[in-house]
Amino acid sequence: MTSRLSVLLLALLTLSACTQQSGTPVADGTSPAPTAETAPAAGTEAAPPVAAEPEAARTPGPIVPPTGPEPVVGTDFVEVAGGQPFQPGSGQIEVVEVFGYTCPHCATFEPMIDAWQAKLPADVKFTPIAAPFGGYWLPYAKAFYTAESMGLLRKTHTPMFNAVHIDRTLPIQGVTDEQIASFYAKYGADAKQFQSTMSSFAVDAKLKRAAQFLQRTGVEATPTIIINGKYRVIGKGPDDALRIAEHLIARERAANATTAPAPAAAPADTASSAAAPANGG
């Protein structure tokens, strides 16, 4: 298995990214795919967040200064006007990876970014987002958000990449909900419940929320890294993308330190500052 994976990764290193399809149906079969052109406008109200699977326990790495040259806007990354995190309010610097299970370059990138994110400092939160571009992307995006909502994501994320790109037990195109549910049944899911959840309102809300975020940040291909909703990494390859991401994380950390409120002043010593009683008083 290891040798087969190595051969695949080497063969795919020349790929730059997987791009979206256009004009394909979304989950209900009646609307255009949620591509960058047809996703809900940034000003529309986002679907209510759906509870996500808790993050896996990990040992945060130390804060290490980034290496290599400072990234250049327009060349190494794009600034997102008015950018906001996908999951605001955590108090951490958010790193989003937009990916697709059908994307061979994402399969190449997966071992690298998995090892990288496991060492991120405690002030950084890593969040994967499955791109709901439509067409053959959509069933696998639904599978990701269903697995997330059912607490299966951590133990199925890498095996799903392997099933599509290594073992090829699941097809890139033409996969059915039954085939996907059968895959997750191997990891403890009830196949009927999984298939039903794939078509649920909760999963549809996740798809719409992801589509809105992708439109706001200008994502049109996978894999793509977004820092705090503000910076979309371009990069010249996987290693370069991670180098740029580390610089942008450091930039956000410095900005947070600058805007952090100053410590409150210590209360005055009222005992010593009080006036002494008058003699004879």
C-alpha positions in Angstrom: 0.0 0.0 0.0 2.8 2.4 0.9 4.6 1.9 -2.4 1.4 2.3 -4.4 0.7 5.6 -2.5 4.2 6.9 -3.2 3.9 6.2 -6.9 0.6 8.0 -7.0 1.9 11.0 -5.1 5.0 11.4 -7.4 2.8 11.1 -10.5 0.5 13.8 -9.2 3.1 16.4 -8.1 2.9 18.0 -11.5 -0.8 18.9 -11.1 -1.5 22.4 -10.0 -5.1 22.2 -8.9 -8.5 20.7 -9.6 -11.0 23.2 -11.0 -14.7 23.2 -10.6 -17.3 22.2 -13.1 -20.1 24.6 -14.1 -23.7 24.2 -15.0 -24.3 21.0 -13.0 -27.2 20.3 -10.6 -27.0 20.8 -6.9 -28.4 18.5 -4.3 -32.1 19.1 -5.1 -31.5 18.7 -8.8 -33.3 22.0 -9.6 -30.7 24.7 -9.3 -27.3 25.4 -10.8 -24.2 24.2 -9.0 -22.9 26.4 -6.2 -19.9 27.6 -8.2 -18.2 30.9 -7.8 -20.6 32.3 -10.4 -23.9 30.9 -9.0 -23.3 30.6 -5.3 -25.5 32.9 -3.1 -24.3 36.5 -3.0 -22.0 37.5 -0.2 -24.7 39.8 1.2 -27.3 37.1 1.6 -28.0 35.7 5.0 -25.9 32.6 5.7 -27.5 29.3 6.7 -27.3 28.7 10.4 -24.2 26.8 11.4 -24.5 23.1 12.0 -22.6 21.6 14.9 -19.4 20.1 13.7 -17.4 17.2 15.0 -15.1 18.1 17.8 -11.5 18.6 16.9 -9.2 15.7 17.4 -7.0 15.9 20.5 -3.5 17.0 19.4 -0.4 18.3 21.0 0.1 21.9 19.7 3.5 22.7 18.3 5.6 25.7 19.3 5.3 29.1 17.6 8.1 29.1 15.1 9.0 32.1 12.9 8.2 31.5 9.2 11.1 30.8 6.8 11.7 32.0 3.3 10.9 35.3 1.7 8.0 37.4 2.8 5.0 36.7 0.5 3.9 39.3 -2.0 0.3 40.2 -2.4 -1.0 39.5 -5.9 1.8 37.0 -6.5 1.8 34.7 -3.5 -1.7 35.5 -2.1 -4.8 37.5 -2.6 -6.3 39.8 -0.1 -10.0 39.2 0.4 -11.9 42.5 0.8 -13.8 42.5 4.1 -12.8 38.9 4.7 -14.2 37.0 7.7 -13.4 33.6 9.1 -15.6 30.6 8.1 -16.1 30.0 11.8 -15.7 33.3 13.6 -15.5 33.7 17.3 -13.0 31.0 18.3 -10.3 33.5 19.2 -7.9 31.5 17.1 -6.3 32.1 13.7 -8.3 30.1 11.3 -6.7 28.1 8.5 -9.2 26.7 6.0 -8.3 24.1 3.5 -10.8 23.9 0.6 -10.6 20.4 -0.9 -12.5 17.8 -2.9 -12.3 14.0 -2.5 -12.4 13.7 -6.3 -9.5 16.0 -6.7 -6.2 14.1 -7.3 -4.1 17.0 -6.3 -6.0 17.1 -3.0 -5.1 13.4 -2.6 -1.4 14.4 -3.1 -1.6 17.2 -0.7 -3.5 15.4 2.0 -0.5 13.6 3.8 1.5 16.9 3.7 -1.2 19.2 5.1 -2.2 16.5 7.6 1.3 16.4 9.1 1.6 20.2 8.9 -1.7 21.0 10.7 -1.0 18.5 13.4 2.0 20.7 14.5 0.2 24.0 14.4 0.4 26.1 17.6 -2.5 26.3 20.0 -3.6 29.7 18.7 -4.3 28.3 15.2 -7.4 26.3 14.2 -7.4 24.1 11.1 -10.7 23.7 9.3 -11.2 21.5 6.2 -14.1 22.5 3.8 -15.3 20.2 1.1 -16.0 22.2 -2.0 -19.7 21.8 -3.2 -18.9 22.7 -6.8 -21.6 20.5 -8.3 -21.5 17.5 -10.6 -19.4 14.6 -9.4 -18.0 16.9 -6.6 -21.3 17.1 -4.9 -22.0 13.6 -3.6 -18.5 13.5 -2.0 -19.1 17.0 -0.4 -22.4 15.7 1.0 -20.5 12.6 2.3 -17.9 14.8 4.1 -20.5 17.0 5.9 -22.6 13.9 6.8 -19.5 12.2 8.2 -18.7 15.4 10.1 -22.2 15.6 11.6 -22.2 12.0 12.6 -18.8 12.0 14.3 -17.1 9.9 11.6 -14.8 12.4 10.0 -11.5 11.7 11.8 -11.4 8.0 11.0 -12.7 8.2 7.5 -11.1 11.3 5.9 -7.9 9.6 4.7 -9.6 6.3 3.9 -12.0 8.1 1.6 -9.1 9.6 -0.4 -7.6 6.1 -0.6 -10.9 4.6 -1.7 -11.2 7.0 -4.6 -7.6 7.4 -5.7 -5.6 4.4 -4.5 -7.9 1.3 -4.1 -10.5 2.8 -6.6 -13.3 1.1 -4.8 -15.3 4.3 -5.3 -15.6 6.0 -8.7 -14.8 9.7 -9.2 -17.8 10.1 -11.5 -21.2 8.4 -11.1 -21.0 7.4 -7.5 -24.3 6.7 -5.8 -25.5 7.6 -2.3 -25.8 3.8 -1.7 -22.1 3.3 -2.5 -21.0 6.1 -0.3 -23.2 4.9 2.6 -21.8 1.4 2.2 -18.3 2.8 2.5 -19.1 4.6 5.8 -20.8 1.5 7.1 -17.3 -0.1 7.3 -16.4 2.6 9.9 -19.5 2.2 12.1 -22.2 4.1 10.4 -25.7 2.8 9.9 -25.9 2.8 6.1 -29.6 3.8 5.9 -29.1 6.5 8.4 -26.1 7.8 6.6 -27.8 7.9 3.3 -30.8 9.7 4.8 -28.6 12.3 6.5 -26.9 13.0 3.2 -30.3 14.4 2.0 -31.1 16.2 5.2 -31.7 19.9 5.8 -28.6 20.0 8.1 -26.3 18.8 5.4 -27.9 21.1 2.8 -27.3 24.0 5.2 -23.6 23.0 5.4 -23.3 22.9 1.6 -24.8 26.3 1.2 -22.7 27.8 4.0 -19.6 26.4 2.3 -20.6 27.7 -1.1 -21.1 31.2 0.3 -17.7 31.1 1.9 -16.0 30.0 -1.3 -17.7 32.7 -3.3 -16.7 35.4 -0.7 -13.1 34.3 -0.8 -12.9 33.7 -4.6 -12.1 30.0 -4.4 -12.4 28.3 -7.9 -10.1 25.4 -7.5 -8.8 22.9 -4.9 -6.8 22.6 -2.8 -6.9 26.2 -1.6 -5.8 27.6 1.7 -7.5 30.6 3.3 -6.1 32.4 6.4 -8.7 33.9 8.7 -11.0 34.5 5.7 -8.6 37.4 4.7 -5.9 35.8 2.6 -6.3 33.3 -0.2 -3.0 31.5 -0.8 -1.8 31.1 -4.4 1.7 29.5 -4.2 3.7 27.6 -6.8 3.1 24.2 -5.3 2.3 22.4 -2.0 5.5 23.3 -0.1 5.3 26.9 -1.3 1.6 27.2 -0.3 2.5 26.0 3.3 5.4 28.5 3.4 3.1 31.3 2.4 0.4 30.2 4.9 3.0 30.3 7.8 3.9 33.8 6.9 0.3 34.9 6.8 -0.4 33.2 10.1 2.5 35.1 11.7 1.0 38.3 10.2 -2.3 37.7 11.8 -0.7 36.8 15.1 1.2 40.1 15.1 -2.0 42.0 14.2 -3.8 40.3 17.1 -1.1 41.3 19.5 -1.2 44.9 18.3 -5.0 45.2 18.7 -5.3 43.3 22.0 -6.6 45.5 24.8 -4.1 46.8 27.3 -4.1 45.2 30.7 -6.4 47.0 33.2 -4.6 49.4 35.6 -4.2 48.1 39.1 -6.6 49.6 41.5 -5.3 52.4 43.7 -4.3 51.6 47.2 -7.2 53.2 49.0 -5.9 52.6 52.4 -2.7 54.6 51.9 -4.3 57.3 49.7 -7.1 58.0 52.1 -6.7 61.3 54.1 -5.6 60.8 57.7 -8.2 61.8 60.3 -7.8 65.2 61.8 -6.2 65.5 65.3 -8.8 65.6 67.9 -11.5 64.8 65.5 
